[in-house]
Amino acid sequence: MTTMCAATIDRYGSGEVIEINRIARPVCGPDQVVVAVRAASVNPYDWHKLTGTPLLMRMTGGVRKPNFRLLGIDVAGVVESVGDNVDDLVAGDEVLGCAEGAFADYVAAERATLVKKPPNVSFEEAAAVPVGALTALQGLRDHGRLRSEQHVLVNGASGGVGTYAVQLAGILGAKVTGVCSTKNVDLIRSLGAEHVVDYTTDDFTKNVNEYDLILDCIGNRKIAHYKRCLSDTGAYIVVGAPKGRVLGPVPHMLRSLIAFKFGSQRAAIFMAQQTPGDLEFFRELLSSGTMRSVIDRVYPFENIAEAFNHLETGHAKGKIIVSISSESLLGR
Ligand SMILES: NC(=O)c1ccc[n+]([C@@H]2O[C@H](COP(=O)([O-])OP(=O)(O)OC[C@H]3O[C@@H](n4cnc5c(N)ncnc54)[C@H](OP(=O)(O)O)[C@@H]3O)[C@@H](O)[C@H]2O)c1
């Protein structure tokens, strides 16, 4: 059996329960591509799988221990082999996209969830993109129905989703206000926000009737306050909300849907989809330099636990990356 190194979990917990073990290398299905991973990014999605929270998730993910031992979804790397039905990628092509189990030397991805990596972008910058940018784009464009000239507020502008949302809202022609703390004000302005609200000194919800769309990555304000600062036909799009141990973001989401049920304003909740056309759109934006990844820190594979503990603080500046080099792990 050919083996590889992969991050595995056999119980729920914080970063310390992650082990790097030798397991079987994935084999390529007919519509799949095996990628030699160079970098993978950490998402709250992975953190939920690691901690087994909210507990509600364990109904499908495993009650006492995780059913699926691997972590990671955002990947960038080099094509190692392709399935029989894949005729537009060859070994050696550099790619980015989504694949379950990305914190490993090799991962099998569906062809449809990969695009070619632009040569002007590093593996780390490429691995940062998929979930964060898909969530931002689909929240703004599909669920927010954003139109050009509208005024968008991104709450949590400096995080993994927010740093792409600020840029994508601008690319879609909107006027953007980003909410972040003092240390990130310059960054958010550099990403194209016309206004920046420093949440440590200012309160965006005081701006009555101001925003056509709120993309909320934090969910830390009263719903009445979101309603107050939205325009009469404004949309409140819930991306993330406080991570309650039992039900997670569900109570905030339900409260939002109920509070917005009547009247001309509306609310939406959603789960980002791995849409091939959207990944292709990001490839073009990265190629032309129109969109960039903000990277907080790159951790070597050996220090993956620290990467998860960093995400857990809730104060990442952009994306946290794990760099994976098969060569450096050979001989383990
Ligand atoms: N619906 C979906 O499909 C989907 C997909 C992806 C993510 N999500 C959810 O979306 C949320 C955000 O994800 P993410 O990857 O962006 O998380 P993240 O990178 O961990 O977000 C961290 C950022 O949040 C900022 N922040 C913390 N407290 C804040 C506050 N009170 N006001 C404004 N900003 C604040 C931090 O800035 P400071 O350091 O300056 O405080 C930091 O930059 C998570 O809850 C995640 O589970 C949902």
Ligand as a Chemical Component Dictionary entry (heavy atoms), coordinates in Angstrom:
data_LIG
# 
_chem_comp.id                   LIG 
_chem_comp.type                 NON-POLYMER 
_chem_comp.pdbx_formal_charge   0 
_chem_comp.three_letter_code    LIG 
# 
loop_
_chem_comp_atom.comp_id 
_chem_comp_atom.atom_id 
_chem_comp_atom.alt_atom_id 
_chem_comp_atom.type_symbol 
_chem_comp_atom.charge 
_chem_comp_atom.model_Cartn_x 
_chem_comp_atom.model_Cartn_y 
_chem_comp_atom.model_Cartn_z 
_chem_comp_atom.pdbx_ordinal 
LIG N1  N1  N 0  -22.679 30.261 5.688  1  
LIG C1  C1  C 0  -21.574 29.715 5.193  2  
LIG O1  O1  O 0  -21.596 28.972 4.202  3  
LIG C2  C2  C 0  -20.264 30.046 5.859  4  
LIG C3  C3  C 0  -19.060 29.826 5.165  5  
LIG C4  C4  C 0  -17.871 30.225 5.774  6  
LIG C5  C5  C 0  -17.893 30.772 7.049  7  
LIG N2  N2  N 1  -19.083 30.903 7.698  8  
LIG C6  C6  C 0  -19.130 31.511 9.045  9  
LIG O2  O2  O 0  -18.841 32.886 8.902  10 
LIG C7  C7  C 0  -18.192 33.375 10.046 11 
LIG C8  C8  C 0  -16.941 34.126 9.624  12 
LIG O3  O3  O 0  -16.020 33.228 9.024  13 
LIG P1  P1  P 0  -14.527 33.718 8.791  14 
LIG O4  O4  O 0  -13.814 32.644 8.078  15 
LIG O5  O5  O -1 -14.523 35.097 8.219  16 
LIG O6  O6  O 0  -14.020 33.793 10.326 17 
LIG P2  P2  P 0  -12.683 34.389 10.883 18 
LIG O7  O7  O 0  -11.675 34.565 9.814  19 
LIG O8  O8  O 0  -12.303 33.574 12.066 20 
LIG O9  O9  O 0  -13.111 35.845 11.419 21 
LIG C9  C9  C 0  -12.213 36.526 12.214 22 
LIG C10 C10 C 0  -12.404 38.032 12.062 23 
LIG O10 O10 O 0  -13.586 38.441 12.779 24 
LIG C11 C11 C 0  -13.331 39.763 13.253 25 
LIG N3  N3  N 0  -14.155 40.112 14.391 26 
LIG C12 C12 C 0  -14.175 39.518 15.613 27 
LIG N4  N4  N 0  -15.063 40.157 16.405 28 
LIG C13 C13 C 0  -15.618 41.158 15.685 29 
LIG C14 C14 C 0  -16.592 42.149 15.944 30 
LIG N5  N5  N 0  -17.193 42.251 17.135 31 
LIG N6  N6  N 0  -16.929 42.994 14.944 32 
LIG C15 C15 C 0  -16.346 42.913 13.733 33 
LIG N7  N7  N 0  -15.386 42.005 13.430 34 
LIG C16 C16 C 0  -15.035 41.129 14.385 35 
LIG C17 C17 C 0  -11.886 39.709 13.661 36 
LIG O11 O11 O 0  -11.340 41.024 13.629 37 
LIG P3  P3  P 0  -10.607 41.649 14.916 38 
LIG O12 O12 O 0  -9.407  40.792 15.178 39 
LIG O13 O13 O 0  -10.277 43.008 14.478 40 
LIG O14 O14 O 0  -11.600 41.598 16.031 41 
LIG C18 C18 C 0  -11.250 38.779 12.634 42 
LIG O15 O15 O 0  -10.598 39.492 11.600 43 
LIG C19 C19 C 0  -17.935 32.153 10.936 44 
LIG O16 O16 O 0  -18.941 32.125 11.933 45 
LIG C20 C20 C 0  -18.100 30.983 10.011 46 
LIG O17 O17 O 0  -18.541 29.818 10.681 47 
LIG C21 C21 C 0  -20.257 30.572 7.127  48 
# 
loop_
_chem_comp_bond.comp_id 
_chem_comp_bond.atom_id_1 
_chem_comp_bond.atom_id_2 
_chem_comp_bond.value_order 
_chem_comp_bond.pdbx_ordinal 
LIG N1  C1  SING 1  
LIG C1  O1  DOUB 2  
LIG C1  C2  SING 3  
LIG C2  C3  SING 4  
LIG C2  C21 DOUB 5  
LIG C3  C4  DOUB 6  
LIG C4  C5  SING 7  
LIG C5  N2  DOUB 8  
LIG N2  C6  SING 9  
LIG N2  C21 SING 10 
LIG C6  O2  SING 11 
LIG C6  C20 SING 12 
LIG O2  C7  SING 13 
LIG C7  C8  SING 14 
LIG C7  C19 SING 15 
LIG C8  O3  SING 16 
LIG O3  P1  SING 17 
LIG P1  O4  DOUB 18 
LIG P1  O5  SING 19 
LIG P1  O6  SING 20 
LIG O6  P2  SING 21 
LIG P2  O7  DOUB 22 
LIG P2  O8  SING 23 
LIG P2  O9  SING 24 
LIG O9  C9  SING 25 
LIG C9  C10 SING 26 
LIG C10 O10 SING 27 
LIG C10 C18 SING 28 
LIG O10 C11 SING 29 
LIG C11 N3  SING 30 
LIG C11 C17 SING 31 
LIG N3  C12 SING 32 
LIG N3  C16 SING 33 
LIG C12 N4  DOUB 34 
LIG N4  C13 SING 35 
LIG C13 C14 SING 36 
LIG C13 C16 DOUB 37 
LIG C14 N5  SING 38 
LIG C14 N6  DOUB 39 
LIG N6  C15 SING 40 
LIG C15 N7  DOUB 41 
LIG N7  C16 SING 42 
LIG C17 O11 SING 43 
LIG C17 C18 SING 44 
LIG O11 P3  SING 45 
LIG P3  O12 DOUB 46 
LIG P3  O13 SING 47 
LIG P3  O14 SING 48 
LIG C18 O15 SING 49 
LIG C19 O16 SING 50 
LIG C19 C20 SING 51 
LIG C20 O17 SING 52 
# 
